[in-house]
Amino acid sequence: MNNLATPPAVVALADRPESVWQLRWRRLAKNRAAMAGALVLLLLVVLVAAAPLYEWAFGVDVNDTDLLARFAGPSRAHLLGTDDAGRDVLARLLYGGRISLLVGLAGASSAAVIGTLIGLLAGYYRGRIEAVLMRFTDGVISLPILPLLIVFAAIDLQKLGFSEEFVRSPAANLYRIVFIIALVQWTTVARLVRASTLGLMRREFVLAARAQGASARHILLTHVLPNAASPIIVALSLSVGDIILLESTLSFLGLGIQPPTASWGNMLTNAQELISRAPQLAFYPGTLIFITVIAVNFLGDGLQDAFDPRSETNR
């Protein structure tokens, strides 16, 4: 008979409780919709990252035009056909996805940084500083977003002191869109972080740090911010889809990413006059925008359930 006892080290490992992040990951992994959304987003990232590889393999260029091959159907040379200028549709979808996803991630991250800073300051200092910051936040929330974005997008950068070379570069439109979106999308994060900060300021470890004379910077960065990470991550994930839609809307109105740089939004703009002749040119970018937003929302909902201790899926 084998009466070997279980080694103490194994017993200790088996009895070791899960960390908070391990528990959250396990909860997230049980959410099939969230995991499906994450897999779809991962697949999209891999595909858009492989855009140069597609160009090399099929001998195409995203901006090469061929007026003799306009509206060509799918073939070995062009897997999804060509557009009204004879450009490869799949290549433009891949490069357009790079822009749209980059705008979504960069815009959401920038807005999260602004909102986190304002929320931390409002929750820590209270009093007059809190009143000013939160009334400013309420004012931004009350503004009509789309008209405000249109006004900001129509501003001539040369009149603000930027060189003509920079204004005409593809990067200028990208930076402008990210900056404009970050200016109006930070409010949700600010309110969530303020609420978390108010609760954390009454916790024993924060009170002990203040009693020991810790500076405001140390308390906020060491004790408050790590414990307020949950709502920040959830809000950031949920805002990515909204920002992609905003970028697509601005590009659709001709105020976003400008041709020849491709984005899913301006591809829809170019296709709107060709719906009757080539409906696929609007179908492809529209479907990708829809799939991306749905996947992001599924992942965001899953993160919200995973980080919420009161969620039924966490039991």
C-alpha positions in Angstrom: 0.0 0.0 0.0 1.1 3.5 -0.8 0.7 5.5 2.4 2.9 8.4 1.3 1.7 11.6 3.1 1.1 14.8 1.1 4.1 17.0 1.5 3.5 20.1 3.7 4.4 22.4 0.9 1.7 21.0 -1.4 -0.9 21.3 1.4 0.2 24.9 2.0 -0.2 25.7 -1.7 -3.6 24.0 -1.8 -4.8 26.0 1.2 -3.5 29.3 -0.1 -6.4 31.7 -0.8 -6.8 33.2 -4.2 -5.6 36.8 -4.7 -8.1 39.5 -5.6 -6.9 39.5 -9.2 -7.0 35.7 -9.5 -10.6 35.8 -8.3 -11.5 38.5 -10.7 -10.0 36.6 -13.6 -11.8 33.4 -12.7 -15.1 35.3 -12.6 -14.4 36.9 -15.9 -13.4 33.6 -17.5 -16.8 32.2 -16.5 -18.6 34.9 -18.5 -18.8 33.4 -22.0 -20.0 36.7 -23.7 -17.1 38.6 -22.2 -14.6 36.0 -23.3 -16.1 35.9 -26.8 -15.8 39.7 -26.9 -12.2 39.5 -25.8 -11.3 36.9 -28.4 -13.0 38.9 -31.2 -11.0 42.0 -30.2 -7.8 40.0 -30.0 -8.5 38.6 -33.5 -9.2 42.1 -34.8 -5.9 43.4 -33.3 -3.9 40.5 -34.9 -5.5 41.1 -38.3 -4.9 44.9 -38.4 -1.4 44.3 -37.2 -0.8 42.0 -40.1 -1.8 44.6 -42.7 1.7 45.0 -44.1 2.0 41.2 -44.3 -1.2 41.1 -46.4 0.2 43.8 -48.7 3.4 41.9 -49.2 1.7 38.5 -49.8 -0.7 39.8 -52.4 1.4 42.5 -53.9 -1.0 45.4 -53.2 -0.7 48.8 -51.6 -3.3 50.4 -49.5 -3.2 53.7 -51.5 -2.5 52.4 -55.0 -5.3 53.3 -57.4 -6.2 51.5 -60.6 -9.1 53.2 -62.5 -9.3 50.3 -64.9 -10.1 47.9 -62.0 -12.8 50.0 -60.3 -15.5 48.0 -58.4 -13.9 44.7 -59.2 -15.3 41.7 -57.4 -13.4 39.4 -55.0 -10.5 37.6 -56.6 -7.1 36.1 -55.8 -5.5 39.5 -56.3 -8.1 41.4 -54.2 -9.8 39.1 -51.7 -12.7 41.6 -51.1 -12.5 43.4 -54.4 -11.7 47.0 -55.1 -13.4 50.4 -54.4 -14.3 53.3 -56.7 -10.7 54.2 -57.1 -9.5 50.7 -57.8 -7.9 50.3 -54.3 -7.8 47.0 -52.5 -10.8 47.0 -50.1 -9.3 44.5 -47.6 -6.0 46.4 -47.3 -8.0 49.6 -46.6 -10.1 47.8 -44.0 -7.1 46.5 -42.2 -5.3 49.9 -42.1 -8.6 51.6 -41.3 -9.0 49.3 -38.4 -5.6 50.4 -37.1 -6.8 54.0 -37.0 -10.2 53.3 -35.5 -8.9 51.0 -32.8 -6.0 53.3 -32.0 -8.3 56.3 -31.7 -10.6 54.2 -29.4 -7.8 53.0 -27.1 -5.8 56.3 -27.1 -8.9 58.4 -26.6 -10.2 56.2 -23.8 -6.8 56.1 -22.0 -6.4 59.9 -22.3 -9.9 60.5 -21.0 -9.2 58.0 -18.1 -6.1 59.9 -17.1 -7.9 63.2 -17.0 -10.9 61.8 -15.2 -8.8 60.0 -12.6 -6.8 63.1 -11.8 -9.9 65.2 -11.3 -11.7 62.5 -9.4 -8.8 62.0 -7.0 -8.4 65.7 -6.3 -12.1 66.2 -5.7 -12.4 63.1 -3.4 -9.3 64.0 -1.4 -9.5 67.7 -0.8 -13.3 68.1 -0.5 -14.7 71.5 0.3 -14.3 74.3 -2.3 -12.0 72.4 -4.5 -14.4 69.5 -4.8 -17.3 71.8 -5.5 -15.4 73.6 -8.3 -14.2 70.4 -9.9 -17.6 68.6 -9.8 -19.6 71.6 -11.0 -17.1 71.8 -13.9 -17.7 68.1 -14.5 -21.5 68.6 -14.4 -21.1 71.4 -16.9 -19.1 69.3 -19.4 -21.7 66.5 -19.0 -24.5 68.9 -19.8 -22.9 70.0 -23.1 -24.3 68.4 -26.4 -21.4 66.1 -27.3 -21.8 65.8 -31.1 -22.2 69.5 -31.9 -19.3 70.3 -29.6 -17.1 67.7 -31.3 -18.1 69.1 -34.7 -17.1 72.7 -33.6 -13.7 71.5 -32.2 -13.0 69.4 -35.3 -13.6 72.4 -37.6 -11.0 74.6 -35.9 -8.2 75.5 -38.2 -5.0 74.3 -36.5 -2.8 76.8 -38.5 -4.5 79.6 -36.7 -3.5 78.0 -33.4 0.2 78.3 -34.4 0.8 74.8 -35.9 2.9 74.6 -39.1 1.2 73.9 -42.4 3.3 70.8 -42.9 2.0 69.3 -39.6 -1.6 70.3 -40.3 -1.5 68.5 -43.6 0.1 65.4 -42.2 -2.1 62.3 -41.5 -0.9 62.4 -37.8 -2.5 65.8 -37.3 -6.0 64.5 -37.7 -5.3 61.5 -35.5 -3.9 63.7 -32.7 -6.8 66.2 -33.0 -9.5 63.5 -32.8 -7.9 61.8 -29.8 -7.5 65.2 -28.1 -11.0 66.3 -28.8 -12.6 63.1 -27.6 -10.5 63.0 -24.5 -11.8 66.5 -23.6 -15.4 65.3 -23.4 -15.2 61.7 -22.4 -13.5 61.9 -19.0 -16.5 62.8 -16.9 -17.7 59.3 -16.2 -14.3 58.3 -14.9 -14.1 61.4 -12.8 -17.4 60.8 -11.0 -16.5 57.1 -10.4 -13.1 57.8 -9.0 -14.4 60.6 -6.8 -17.0 58.2 -5.3 -14.3 55.5 -4.7 -11.9 58.1 -3.2 -14.6 59.4 -0.8 -15.1 55.8 0.5 -11.4 55.0 0.7 -10.6 58.2 2.7 -12.6 56.7 5.6 -10.7 53.4 5.6 -8.4 52.6 8.4 -5.2 52.3 6.3 -5.7 55.7 4.9 -6.5 57.3 8.3 -3.4 55.7 9.6 -1.3 57.1 6.8 -2.6 60.6 7.4 -2.0 60.2 11.1 1.6 59.4 10.4 2.0 62.6 8.3 2.0 61.0 4.8 1.7 63.5 2.0 -1.3 63.8 -0.2 0.6 62.5 -3.1 1.8 59.4 -1.2 -1.7 58.7 0.0 -3.3 59.1 -3.4 -0.8 57.1 -5.3 0.0 54.4 -2.8 -3.3 53.8 -1.0 -6.2 55.3 -3.0 -5.4 54.9 -6.6 -4.6 51.1 -6.5 -7.9 50.5 -4.7 -9.8 52.6 -7.1 -8.5 50.8 -10.2 -11.6 48.6 -10.6 -14.0 51.4 -11.7 -11.3 52.9 -13.8 -10.7 49.7 -15.8 -14.4 49.1 -16.2 -15.2 52.7 -17.4 -12.2 52.6 -19.7 -13.3 49.4 -21.4 -16.9 50.6 -21.8 -15.8 53.9 -23.3 -13.7 52.4 -26.1 -16.8 51.4 -28.1 -18.4 54.9 -27.6 -15.2 56.6 -28.8 -14.9 54.4 -31.9 -18.5 55.4 -32.8 -17.7 59.1 -32.2 -14.6 58.8 -34.5 -16.7 57.1 -37.1 -19.4 59.7 -36.8 -16.9 62.6 -37.3 -15.2 60.8 -40.2 -18.6 60.2 -41.7 -19.3 63.9 -41.5 -16.0 64.7 -43.1 -14.5 66.1 -39.9 -12.4 63.2 -38.7 -9.6 61.2 -40.3 -9.1 62.6 -43.8 -8.4 60.6 -47.0 -6.2 59.1 -48.3 -5.6 57.8 -44.7 -8.2 55.1 -44.2 -10.5 54.6 -41.3 -13.7 52.7 -41.0 -15.6 56.0 -40.6 -14.3 57.7 -43.8 -14.7 54.5 -45.7 -18.4 54.7 -44.9 -18.4 58.3 -46.0 -16.9 57.5 -49.4 -19.4 54.6 -49.8 -22.6 56.5 -49.0 -23.0 57.8 -52.6 -22.2 54.3 -54.0 -24.8 52.3 -52.0 -26.9 51.3 -55.1 -23.9 50.4 -57.2 -21.5 48.8 -54.6 -23.3 48.2 -51.3 -20.4 46.0 -50.1 -18.2 49.1 -49.7 -20.5 50.3 -46.9 -21.3 46.9 -45.6 -17.7 45.9 -44.7 -16.7 48.9 -42.6 -20.1 49.2 -41.0 -20.1 45.5 -40.0 -16.6 45.9 -38.5 -17.6 48.9 -36.5 -20.7 47.0 -35.3 -18.7 43.9 -34.3 -16.0 45.9 -32.5 -18.5 48.0 -30.5 -20.5 44.9 -29.5 -17.3 43.0 -28.5 -16.1 45.9 -26.4 -19.4 46.2 -24.7 -19.5 42.5 -23.9 -16.0 42.6 -22.5 -16.9 45.8 -20.5 -20.0 44.2 -19.0 -17.9 41.1 -18.1 -15.3 43.3 -16.4 -18.0 45.1 -14.5 -19.4 41.8 -13.2 -16.0 40.5 -12.4 -15.0 43.6 -10.4 -18.4 44.0 -8.6 -18.4 41.9 -5.4 -22.3 42.2 -5.3 -22.7 40.6 -8.8 -24.6 37.4 -8.9 -21.9 35.9 -11.3 -19.3 36.4 -8.5 -21.0 34.1 -6.0 
